[in-house]
Each structure stands twice: as C-alpha cells, then as structure tokens.
Amino acid sequence: MFISKIKVRQSLSLKVLLTNLLLTVLATSVIGVLVHDRVSSTVINEKIAISKNETANALYLAQGHFNIARFQNDEGLRKVVQDFITSSREDGSLSGRETVILSISKTAKDQNIYQTVPTLLVLDSIPDKFREQVRASDEILDKRIMVRYSDGKEFPGFLIGGKLNIPRSGSYEIYYLFKLDAQYRSISDITWILLLAGLLIVILIGLSTQFVIRQVVSPVREAAAVAEKFTQGDLTSRMSVSSDDELASLGRSFNEMAVSIQQQIYRLENLSHLQQRFVSDVSHELRTPLTTLRMAAEVIYQGKDNFDPNVARSSELLINQIDRFELLLSDLLEVSRFDAEAASLGVTSFDFADLVKKSIDYLHPSKSALFEISTSGEQMLVEADPRRVERILRNLITNAIDHGENKKIEVKVAQTDNEVAIGVRDFGLGFNQTDAAKLFDRFWRADPSRARTSGGTGLGLSIALEDTKLHQGQLLAWGAPEQGAHFVLTLPKYHGSSIKSFPIKLEPDDL
C-alpha cells in the first residue's frame, strides 16, 4: 500500500488514469443502479397491471355468465361454475398462476361446494388483512407476496383478489396467485448485461484515457528527463519537436530556455574562473612585494627608539597594517583553494582540549582574563587536520573578542564517544535572525565601520565553515540582539566518520 501510494504521487499519468477510472466507475454505477431499478420496477409493475386488468375482465365475464345461469336449474348452474373453475385451473397451469376460491356468506346448505384451494399451496400465502380488504371492497385489489407451498418451496409473486356472487350459493372470494420467478430471471439477466456493459465502458474509457495521457504526458516526461540531464551537467540536451500543436510550442519554449540557461551558465563559469584566477594571481603576486615591505618595516621598527616619537608610532602602525595585509592575503589564498576544490586535510591525532587552550593563549594572551574555560580535564584525542582546526578556533575566538565588547567569554569543551565540541559564548551585541542567514557569507559584515576598526575582513567565518565541512563536522551559531552570540563547533573524533550527536547544545544554558 505504501509503495502504491508513492507510485501514484510520483506518476502524473497514473494519477490521472486512476482518477478518470474512479469517476467512470462512479458514473456507470449510478447510471446502472438507476437503469436497473427502472427496468425492474417496469417489468414487475407491467406484469401486475396486465394481470390485474385480465383478471378484472375475466371476473366480469364470469359474473355475467353466473347471472344468466341463475335462470337454469341447479345442475345447469353447477356446470357453469365448474366450467369456470376448470378453465381457470387450465389457464393457470399454462401461465403459472394459482386459483383460490373461498366462501364468504352462507345462504344455502351447499354453500361450500365451490370452495377450492390447490393441493400444495399454503393458504397462509394470502394474508388475512388482505382478505379483509377484498371482502370490504367491490374492486379488484393486488399485493406483493411470497407464494409458499407445503413442500417448502417459495417464490416471489403477487396476489390479485376479488369477489364473485354465485346464485343460490352465496358470495365467494377469488384469488389469483402469480409467481414472478420468470420476471426475476429476466431481471437477473438484465443485471449481468448491465454489469458487463459497465465493465466494458470502464475498460474502453481506461484505454482511451491512457492513449490521451501518453500523448500529453510524454512531452512532459521528456522535458523532465532533459531538465535532469541539465542538473547532471549535460547542457546540450534538448527536447525533440515534430509538430505544431501546443505541446510542440512548449517544447520549443523549453529549448529556447535551455539555450538561454546554457549561455548564462557558460558566462557565469567564465566569470567565476576569471575571479578565481584573479584572486589567486593577485594573492601570489602580492606575496613578493609584501615580503620586501615586511623586511623594510621590521628594520625600521627595530630602530624606532632612535626616531622621533611620531616616526616611531608610524613604524608601529606600519607593522600592524602589514600583519593585517598578510592575514587578508592568506585568507584570499585559502578561498581560492576552496573554489578550486584543491583543499586537502593533513590528518593527525592530537588533543583537542589542549589545542583550544593553546589557541586562546597564542592569539590573545593579553586578554586571557576575559575567558572562562570549562572542560572535563580529560584527554580528547581527535583525528583531524590540526592546522585547519586551529584556524577555526582562532576565527571563533577572534570573533568573540571583536564583538564581545570586553565582556567575559565562556568557552566550553565537551566530548562523547564519537564527537568533540567547543562552544564559544560572548555577551556582546549579538545578531538578529536577518543577519543569521548571512553570517557565514564571504565578505559580509553586520557593521562594516566597527569591523574595520577591529580588523575584520569578512572571510573568517566563511573559511571556518569550509574547514568544518572538510572534516564532516558542523558549525552552528545562535544569537540575539543585546544578548550576545554562541558558536558551537562539533567534529567527529575519527577521520571519515560523521556526526551522530551533539555534546553541546546550540542554545546557551544561561538563557
């Protein structure tokens, strides 16, 4: 059932076919039921109406013969009545009806000589209530009943009742019981014909629907196949167009769109290659003059004690800006490696907690008083690239110092059997949800003026995220305005494995 539901959801043709078949089955069922009921009622009611009319005529003629025979002697009258009964039985044997004559009044001593009931017929087939209605009415009445016999057989049928007045004998009830088994057999045949006709209609509509669906869905499938090839990198795939209808117009429009997309992709690829090459070339070309500038600046900086105070301050600023310039070049080179997919890992085993402490001490030893480090004190061995992991840690720590507004910074280190994690929590300005979506974008800074004074390039967090992905880890960030930020880095302990749990939750505990 689950697989069938998935197939129906994934297949437009199957969905349309099933919907059309369901509507067809519903329509044919409703029409078939209405036709069946109409035909059944017509067959039964027509049989009852004809039989009732024939019975009324027969009783009218019989009553006329009885009225004429009243002037004959008893023997002649009896013969007329017996002939009527005999003819009624003979007609009944041919038409499948039963005749019942029962006495009503007692006006002569031989009043019951004409009473007759078929041998096997159960007299209870005639309801007492109906007999009362016949006795009280001067018209011919009818009623649907079950004709029952003493041998246990039952047949659906109907009952027609009336009265006869036999001279010198009294009034009699006369009933004709008709079986409807032949009519029900006909109705059963009609039912099967309707079922077969409905099934044939459903099959024909299903086949025609499938034919139409193929004509409509085939171009859509072809378009989907071409689009899938596009996503796989085959930009030369096109739809085949062989007609002038609406679907052909769709195919031509799709091909024109594919050509436009292909041209745009080629143009963007060229621009990307040019950009990557420009960044890489500029970064490498600036290395040589920057090295010369650093050598000259260090010579000047070493002799700053002999300079005028303004010149000495300028030498210090020169050294600081050269450091920032080298950092920017290093980041640009790393970005170009990521873009060229040339970044690789030098995996070794090291103590993660020890690397965290060294990163804090090395990067900002003068601000070590701001940090509150929480660790279990146990050794946390990790198989990773220590250079890249240290760069991630430095970026997170630097970011916390730059935006922490000289407030305390909480660093928590934890581990599980398969993961190690570090959480860096500052209590500075934080960031809103709008900034959170762009936090790891290249060259993006929430406050360019502040970032400029603190030395940010807008590449640190993006490089940290790329380094994290190389290790199959996760780098997540939480922040709120005026409540600070919380960055959580989670890495697998073993190279090649993935993260299964998070030792440190993203939302800070102090909240």
Secondary structure, DSSP 4 states (H G I P E B T S, - for coil): -HHHHHHHHH-HHHHHHHHHHHHHHHHHHHHHHHHHHHHHHHHHHHHHHHHHHHHHHHHHHHHHHHHHHTTS-HHHHHHHHHHHHHHHHHHHHHHTEEEEEEE----STTTTTT-B--SSB-GGGS-HHHHHHHHH-SS-EEEEEEEEBTTS-EEEEEEEEEEEEETTTEEEEEEEEEE-HHHHHHHHHHHHHHHHHHHHHHHHHHHHHHHHHHHHHHHHHHHHHHHHHHHTT-TT------S-SHHHHHHHHHHHHHHHHHHHHHHHHHHHHHHHHHHHHHHHHHHHHHHHHHHHHHHHHHTGGGS-HHHHHHHHHHHHHHHHHHHHHHHHHHHHHHHTT------EEEEHHHHHHHHHHHH-GGGGGGEEEE--SS--EEEE-HHHHHHHHHHHHHHHHHHTTT--EEEEEEE-SSEEEEEEEE-SS---HHHHTTTTSTT--S-HHHHHHHT--S-HHHHHHHHHHHTT-EEEEEEETTTEEEEEEEEESSTT------SS-SS-TT-
